[in-house]
Amino acid sequence: MPQAVKNSLRPDLLEDQSTPVEIGKGTSMGFSKEGGAMNMYAGVKPAKAAMPFSYHYAATKDQLHAYPNVAIFFLEKDMHPGMKLTLHFTKTTNATFLPHQVANSLPFSSDKLPEILDQLSIKPESVEAETIKNTIEECEDPGIKGEEKYCATSLESMIDFSTSKLGNKGVKAVSTEAENKSQIKYRIAAGLEKMGGDFSVVCHKMNYPYAVFYCHKIQATRAYMVPLVGRDGTKAKAVAVCHANTMEWNPNHLAFQLLKVKPGTAPICHFLPEDHVVWVAK
């Protein structure tokens, strides 16, 4: 089980799966404000979407100048042993999964937003309410052409979606893991491994009071396990996802502007934060 999944499980449920969970008015769901409501990967904050890897995401001028030397996106052809990178391994939220039956009993749609906020005792005008609204809207967005997407509100639903898209011959889940979270200077070591075929299911952890993963399958998407060695000698295993077809992306996407390429001209890659999961066929 990858660390990203373990960290999304409630410790009490790991020990005793019969532990009751009560959801109701006044219940604390552990909303995380770590690093800011939209903190994710090198401090890139979308204007609306909850994750900077959204294909509809267009960069602002401030974001282009904020982290010019951080390897948020890179070209697949540049990924090789010896490549030097400046990386910030971050987490989106510390939220944990609810039991499947409990998650299914809770509303999760824009038209139920007032009910959701009331049930979680969150003020409608608060930052938390805006983040919840943005996450739900991102999940309800139809996505781009060729994208099969689903927002999983429980571990079981994430597994069901991923296995349904990858076939029944067996799948495995992987995530990024770093020994030293403060280390940012890395080089790619020997042992770069391509996982699965030319498609995978990538699940991005969203900002929400309990664990919600935006999972999607895109054709012509390759996943790699990339061994890294830090300047201090510590090691990391980072999951990189490379998109071979970017024709449907927003032409003002941050990746195109940072890499100086146009949509559809070159495979574009990015590393995943530690709390995101990639599912590949064995």
Rosetta blueprint (number, residue, H / E / L):
1 M L
2 P L
3 Q H
4 A H
5 V H
6 K H
7 N L
8 S L
9 L L
10 R L
11 P H
12 D H
13 L H
14 L H
15 E H
16 D L
17 Q L
18 S L
19 T L
20 P L
21 V L
22 E L
23 I L
24 G L
25 K L
26 G L
27 T L
28 S L
29 M L
30 G L
31 F L
32 S L
33 K L
34 E L
35 G L
36 G L
37 A L
38 M L
39 N L
40 M L
41 Y L
42 A L
43 G L
44 V L
45 K L
46 P L
47 A L
48 K L
49 A L
50 A L
51 M L
52 P L
53 F L
54 S L
55 Y L
56 H L
57 Y L
58 A L
59 A L
60 T L
61 K H
62 D H
63 Q H
64 L H
65 H H
66 A H
67 Y L
68 P L
69 N L
70 V L
71 A L
72 I L
73 F L
74 F E
75 L E
76 E H
77 K H
78 D H
79 M L
80 H L
81 P L
82 G L
83 M L
84 K E
85 L E
86 T E
87 L L
88 H L
89 F L
90 T L
91 K L
92 T L
93 T L
94 N L
95 A L
96 T L
97 F L
98 L L
99 P L
100 H H
101 Q H
102 V H
103 A H
104 N H
105 S H
106 L L
107 P L
108 F L
109 S L
110 S H
111 D H
112 K H
113 L H
114 P H
115 E H
116 I H
117 L H
118 D H
119 Q H
120 L L
121 S L
122 I L
123 K L
124 P L
125 E L
126 S L
127 V H
128 E H
129 A H
130 E H
131 T H
132 I H
133 K H
134 N H
135 T H
136 I H
137 E H
138 E H
139 C H
140 E H
141 D L
142 P L
143 G L
144 I L
145 K L
146 G L
147 E E
148 E E
149 K E
150 Y E
151 C E
152 A E
153 T L
154 S L
155 L H
156 E H
157 S H
158 M H
159 I H
160 D H
161 F H
162 S H
163 T H
164 S H
165 K H
166 L H
167 G L
168 N L
169 K L
170 G L
171 V E
172 K E
173 A E
174 V E
175 S L
176 T L
177 E E
178 A E
179 E L
180 N L
181 K L
182 S L
183 Q L
184 I L
185 K E
186 Y E
187 R E
188 I E
189 A L
190 A L
191 G L
192 L L
193 E E
194 K E
195 M E
196 G L
197 G L
198 D L
199 F E
200 S E
201 V E
202 V E
203 C E
204 H E
205 K E
206 M L
207 N L
208 Y L
209 P L
210 Y L
211 A L
212 V L
213 F E
214 Y E
215 C E
216 H E
217 K E
218 I E
219 Q E
220 A L
221 T E
222 R E
223 A E
224 Y E
225 M E
226 V E
227 P E
228 L E
229 V E
230 G E
231 R L
232 D L
233 G L
234 T L
235 K E
236 A E
237 K E
238 A E
239 V E
240 A E
241 V E
242 C E
243 H E
244 A L
245 N L
246 T L
247 M L
248 E L
249 W L
250 N L
251 P L
252 N L
253 H L
254 L H
255 A H
256 F H
257 Q H
258 L H
259 L H
260 K L
261 V L
262 K L
263 P L
264 G L
265 T L
266 A L
267 P L
268 I E
269 C E
270 H E
271 F E
272 L L
273 P L
274 E L
275 D L
276 H L
277 V E
278 V E
279 W E
280 V E
281 A E
282 K L
